[in-house]
Amino acid sequence: MLIHTHGIADVDYSSMSWRDLPVVERAAASRGLSVVPGVFLARDYLDGFREVLRCFADRRDEFPHILGFSVEGPLLGKTGGVPPRGIWSPDAQEWEFIAELGPLGLSYLVIGPDGGDLDDQLETGVSFRDVVDLFCASGVRLALGHFRHTDPELSAHRTEAVIDYLHQVCGPGPDVVLTDHLFNDMPRNFRHVWRTPEQRAGRAAELAGFLAQPWDEADLDRLLGPVPATIVRAAKADRIMPFLNFDGDHVDLEICRATLDHLGPDRLIGITDDTEQPFLAGEHLSQRDGNGLWYRSDGIVAAGTGHIGKQRENLGRIGYGHAVDSLFHHNPLRALAPGLAGCAPR
C-alpha cells in the first residue's frame, strides 16, 4: 500500500482529472498496489480536485485499488521541495471547501504545525485551532510536516501543542496524529543523508559518530534536534505515527535502521514519496547522477523514484525485511481508518 506518493504511469496526481481515475486504477492493479494519491493542492485546482473526488465517491466500486486521497498543504513551511503553487493561505470558506472533501475520500492532510500558536490568527483571519477542529469534525487525519527552520525550539513547542490538542479533541492513540516524512523538511542537528560524491566521502566518519550515540530519551533534543526529538518521543509514547522513507536517498538506510531499532516497526509507516514521470504540480523535474531523486530546476529535491520493490530490498539489507507488511500495509491501514474508502486488496 502506497501513501504519500505523487504519481503513477503518466498521471501527476496534483493535476489529474476525474478521467484519469481509471488510468490510476489500472496502473495500481497491474503493479499489485493499493494507493492513496498525494496531491499538492494549488488554489486553482480546488474545483478540479473536487471533481476527481466526486467521481471517486460516486463510482468507488470501480476503483478498488484507490483507497482514498491525501493533500499536502497548502499551509506548509516554505523550506523544502513543495511546489510554490502548493503553498498558500486559504480563507475560511476555502478551508471549509477542503474539509468537506473528507466524506468524498480525502483521508489525510499534511499541515505545518509551527506557523503560529493554536489561537493565532492565520493570514486570512482563521485560527490554527479552527482549522484543526474543522478537519477533525470531517474525519480527515492531520499529518504534521514541512516545518520552518528559523526557530527549532519554538517549532517543537508548537508541534507538541498541536499533538496535545489533537488528542484532546480526537481521542488518544498513535493513529490520531500522523507526521510527514520523518527527518526530511525539518530542522535537524545531524546529517540524515549523503547524496553527492563529495558528501559521501565523509559519510563513514560522520555516520559512525552519530550512530555511536545512544538514543536516550532525555538526550534526544541534543542528538536529533528539538523537532525530530519531539516527534520520536511522541511516537515512542504511542501518541503519533511518523512516516519514514526507506529508499536510501531521502534518509540514509543506517539512520532508518537506528530509527527502527528505537521505535520498532509497529510505530512507523513506510512511504515512497515517488512519482514515475518527470513532472509534479506543473513543474518539470530532472535527475542527477548518484541517486534516484527527482529535482526541481532550483536544485531542491521534489520527489523520489524509490518504488516498493526498492523499499522492500532496502529493508532486507538493514535486517527488517520481516517488517515490510507492517510498514507498508498494516500500519497505514490502521492509521488511516476510517478515512480510507475501503480495505486494501491483498
JORA-V527348 format. One record per residue. N is the residue number from 1. D_CENTER is the distance of its C-alpha to the mean C-alpha in Angstrom with 1 decimal. Layout:
{{N:D_CENTER} {N:D_CENTER}}
//
This chain:
{{1:13.9} {2:10.9} {3:7.7} {4:5.1} {5:8.5} {6:10.6} {7:14.2} {8:16.9} {9:20.6} {10:21.5} {11:19.1} {12:16.6} {13:14.5} {14:14.6} {15:18.3} {16:19.3} {17:22.3} {18:23.3} {19:25.5} {20:22.7} {21:21.7} {22:24.4} {23:23.4} {24:19.8} {25:21.5} {26:24.0} {27:21.7} {28:19.4} {29:22.7} {30:24.3} {31:21.6} {32:21.6} {33:18.0} {34:16.4} {35:13.5} {36:11.2} {37:11.2} {38:8.6} {39:10.8} {40:11.3} {41:14.0} {42:17.2} {43:20.0} {44:22.3} {45:20.1} {46:20.2} {47:23.2} {48:22.1} {49:18.9} {50:21.0} {51:23.4} {52:20.8} {53:19.8} {54:23.5} {55:24.5} {56:21.9} {57:23.1} {58:26.7} {59:26.5} {60:23.9} {61:26.4} {62:26.4} {63:22.7} {64:22.3} {65:19.6} {66:17.3} {67:16.0} {68:14.5} {69:12.2} {70:9.1} {71:9.3} {72:7.5} {73:10.4} {74:13.3} {75:13.7} {76:12.0} {77:13.6} {78:15.4} {79:15.0} {80:12.9} {81:12.2} {82:11.6} {83:14.6} {84:17.3} {85:17.7} {86:14.3} {87:15.3} {88:18.1} {89:19.6} {90:20.3} {91:23.6} {92:24.3} {93:25.1} {94:21.9} {95:19.8} {96:21.9} {97:21.6} {98:17.8} {99:18.1} {100:20.9} {101:18.6} {102:17.5} {103:20.7} {104:20.3} {105:17.1} {106:14.2} {107:12.2} {108:9.5} {109:8.9} {110:6.7} {111:9.7} {112:11.3} {113:13.5} {114:16.1} {115:17.8} {116:20.6} {117:22.0} {118:21.5} {119:24.9} {120:24.6} {121:25.1} {122:22.5} {123:24.2} {124:25.1} {125:26.7} {126:24.1} {127:23.1} {128:19.7} {129:21.1} {130:22.1} {131:18.6} {132:17.4} {133:20.5} {134:20.1} {135:16.8} {136:18.0} {137:21.2} {138:19.6} {139:17.7} {140:14.2} {141:11.8} {142:10.1} {143:6.9} {144:8.1} {145:7.0} {146:9.0} {147:12.1} {148:15.7} {149:17.8} {150:21.2} {151:21.7} {152:19.5} {153:21.8} {154:21.5} {155:17.7} {156:17.8} {157:20.5} {158:18.6} {159:15.5} {160:18.0} {161:19.7} {162:16.8} {163:16.2} {164:20.0} {165:20.3} {166:17.7} {167:19.7} {168:22.8} {169:22.1} {170:20.0} {171:21.6} {172:21.0} {173:18.9} {174:15.7} {175:14.1} {176:14.8} {177:11.8} {178:8.2} {179:6.4} {180:3.2} {181:4.8} {182:8.2} {183:11.0} {184:9.6} {185:10.4} {186:12.2} {187:16.0} {188:17.3} {189:20.8} {190:20.6} {191:19.8} {192:16.8} {193:17.7} {194:20.9} {195:20.6} {196:24.1} {197:27.5} {198:28.5} {199:25.5} {200:26.0} {201:29.7} {202:28.8} {203:26.0} {204:28.4} {205:29.9} {206:26.7} {207:24.8} {208:28.0} {209:28.3} {210:24.8} {211:25.0} {212:28.5} {213:27.3} {214:26.6} {215:23.6} {216:25.8} {217:24.2} {218:26.6} {219:25.9} {220:22.1} {221:22.1} {222:24.5} {223:22.9} {224:19.2} {225:19.4} {226:19.2} {227:15.5} {228:14.2} {229:17.5} {230:16.8} {231:13.5} {232:15.3} {233:18.3} {234:16.7} {235:15.1} {236:18.6} {237:20.2} {238:18.1} {239:16.8} {240:13.1} {241:10.7} {242:8.3} {243:6.0} {244:8.2} {245:9.2} {246:12.9} {247:14.1} {248:16.2} {249:15.5} {250:12.2} {251:13.6} {252:17.2} {253:18.0} {254:20.4} {255:17.9} {256:15.7} {257:19.1} {258:19.9} {259:16.7} {260:17.5} {261:21.1} {262:20.3} {263:18.0} {264:18.9} {265:17.0} {266:17.1} {267:14.8} {268:11.7} {269:9.5} {270:9.6} {271:7.5} {272:9.3} {273:7.5} {274:11.1} {275:13.8} {276:17.5} {277:19.2} {278:19.7} {279:18.6} {280:15.6} {281:16.1} {282:19.7} {283:19.4} {284:21.1} {285:19.4} {286:21.4} {287:21.3} {288:23.1} {289:25.2} {290:24.0} {291:20.3} {292:18.3} {293:16.1} {294:16.4} {295:17.6} {296:18.5} {297:22.2} {298:21.8} {299:20.6} {300:17.0} {301:14.4} {302:12.7} {303:11.3} {304:12.7} {305:15.3} {306:14.6} {307:15.4} {308:15.7} {309:19.2} {310:18.4} {311:15.8} {312:18.6} {313:21.1} {314:19.3} {315:18.9} {316:22.6} {317:23.5} {318:22.2} {319:23.9} {320:21.1} {321:21.9} {322:22.8} {323:19.3} {324:17.8} {325:18.5} {326:17.0} {327:13.7} {328:13.3} {329:15.4} {330:16.8} {331:14.0} {332:11.5} {333:14.7} {334:15.8} {335:12.8} {336:12.6} {337:16.3} {338:18.2} {339:15.8} {340:15.7} {341:18.7} {342:20.3} {343:20.2} {344:19.0} {345:22.2} {346:23.1}}
//
